[in-house]
Amino acid sequence: MKLFKLTVIISFSLLFLTGCWDRAELSEVSIVTGVAIDKGKTKKYRLTIETTEAREMNYQTATGMAPSFVYSLEGDAVGEIAHKFNISNASRLVYSHMRLLAISQEVAETGTMDFMDFFDRNREMRDDFSIVIVRGQDAGSLLEVTNMYKKSPSLKIFTQLNTIQKEWGGAPDIKLNDFVRLYNAQGQSPVLAAARLIGDPKKAEMLRT
């Protein structure tokens, strides 16, 4: 009986002694806020991601470094490319805070479900990010637009689209689950917001969605 009580006590004690087994330090990860998909020059797709430096997003911990970084990589499958970004990024990529998926019009016209399936099945990604079609230039250029109000282009566009939708319904509120459901529904088609850059994309002086 004493042995049984001792076992129960130890078992309950272990519940309170468990640590943060999946904890990751901010210096060890890169938070992905935006993803852009274009046609590749040598491969099928070119994937561009924007990662943010969490410490630089907070004025109390900022050290003066760039608040966000943009990387591009080509491959024949989006899922394959997404897992190879450690070629240029030493930190582990975290997609759970992704806020924008930008797709070039050229890619959208050839079909999107072959790579949308990757986003839909990814356990780490949430389904509350905005999806836009980029007209007139590469979708990746949308992630390079600087703005004085938001340090991250992806967060700026995400906030802008949500504000437009809430204020006067100027942008369709289509998230990932809505897109997949409507795409596979008979007699229905998803409608996405469109974005394009005005002026020189390299200067990224102005954005209109």
DARA-V903423 format. One record per residue. PHI is phi as a letter, one per 30 degrees, with the letter a starting at -180 (* if undefined). OMEGA is omega in radians with two decimals (* if undefined). D_FIRST is the distance of its C-alpha to the first C-alpha in whole Angstrom. Layout:
phi=[PHI/PHI]
omega=[OMEGA/OMEGA]
d_first=[D_FIRST/D_FIRST]
This chain:
phi=[*/d/d/d/d/d/d/d/d/d/d/d/d/d/d/c/c/d/c/d/d/c/d/b/d/d/d/c/b/b/d/d/c/b/b/b/b/b/d/d/d/c/b/d/b/c/c/c/b/c/c/c/c/e/d/d/d/c/d/d/c/d/c/j/d/d/d/b/b/b/b/b/a/c/a/c/b/d/d/d/d/e/c/c/d/d/d/c/b/d/d/d/d/c/c/d/c/d/b/b/b/c/b/d/d/d/d/d/d/c/j/b/d/d/c/d/d/d/d/d/c/d/d/d/d/c/c/c/d/d/b/b/c/c/c/i/a/d/d/d/d/d/d/c/d/c/b/d/c/b/d/c/e/d/d/d/d/e/d/d/d/d/d/e/d/d/d/b/i/d/b/d/d/c/c/e/d/d/d/d/d/d/d/c/d/d/i/b/b/d/c/c/d/c/b/a/c/c/j/d/d/d/d/h/d/b/b/b/c]
omega=[3.13/3.13/3.13/3.14/3.14/3.12/3.12/-3.14/-3.14/-3.13/3.11/3.14/-3.13/3.13/-3.11/-3.11/-3.13/-3.13/3.11/-3.03/-3.11/-3.12/3.08/3.12/-3.13/-3.13/-3.09/-3.09/3.01/-3.09/3.14/3.12/-3.12/3.10/3.10/-3.11/3.08/2.99/-3.14/3.11/-3.14/3.12/-3.09/-3.09/2.90/-3.10/3.10/3.13/3.00/3.07/-3.14/3.04/-3.01/-3.12/-3.11/3.13/-3.14/-3.08/-3.13/-3.11/-3.10/-3.14/3.12/3.10/3.13/-3.11/3.14/-3.13/-3.13/-3.14/3.10/-3.14/-3.12/3.12/-3.10/3.10/-3.09/3.13/3.11/-3.12/-3.08/-3.11/-3.12/-3.09/3.07/3.02/-3.12/-3.11/-3.08/-3.09/3.07/-3.11/3.11/-3.06/-3.04/3.14/3.11/-3.06/-3.08/2.98/-3.13/-3.10/3.12/3.14/3.13/3.12/-3.10/-3.11/3.13/3.12/-3.05/-2.99/3.13/3.07/3.05/3.11/3.11/-3.14/-3.10/-3.07/-3.10/-3.08/-3.08/-3.07/3.00/-3.06/-3.04/3.11/3.14/3.12/-3.14/3.02/-3.09/-3.12/2.96/3.12/-3.13/3.10/-3.14/3.14/3.13/-3.13/-3.12/-3.13/3.10/-3.11/-3.07/-3.08/-3.14/-3.13/-3.12/3.10/-3.12/3.13/3.12/-3.10/3.11/3.12/-3.14/3.13/3.11/3.12/3.12/-3.12/-3.09/-3.05/-3.08/3.05/-3.07/3.12/3.12/-3.12/-3.10/3.07/-3.02/-3.13/3.10/-3.11/-3.11/-3.12/-3.12/-3.14/-3.10/-3.12/3.14/3.11/3.13/3.10/3.12/3.08/-3.08/3.05/3.11/3.14/3.04/3.13/3.07/-3.14/-3.09/-3.13/-3.12/3.11/3.11/-3.04/-3.05/3.13/3.05/-3.14/*]
d_first=[0/4/5/5/6/9/10/11/12/14/15/17/18/20/22/24/24/26/30/33/33/37/38/42/44/48/50/48/49/52/52/54/56/59/60/63/64/68/70/70/73/71/68/68/66/66/63/63/60/60/57/56/55/53/54/58/57/56/59/56/55/58/60/63/62/63/60/61/61/63/62/64/63/65/63/64/60/59/55/56/58/55/53/56/57/55/58/60/57/54/52/49/51/49/50/48/50/54/56/59/60/64/66/69/72/73/69/68/72/70/67/64/61/60/59/58/55/54/53/52/49/48/45/45/49/49/51/53/56/59/61/65/68/70/74/77/75/72/68/67/70/68/65/68/69/69/69/69/67/64/63/62/64/61/60/63/64/61/61/65/64/62/64/67/65/64/67/70/68/70/67/65/61/60/57/56/54/57/59/57/57/61/62/61/62/65/68/66/66/65/67/66/68/70/71/74/75/78/80/79/76/76/77/74/76/75/73/74/71]
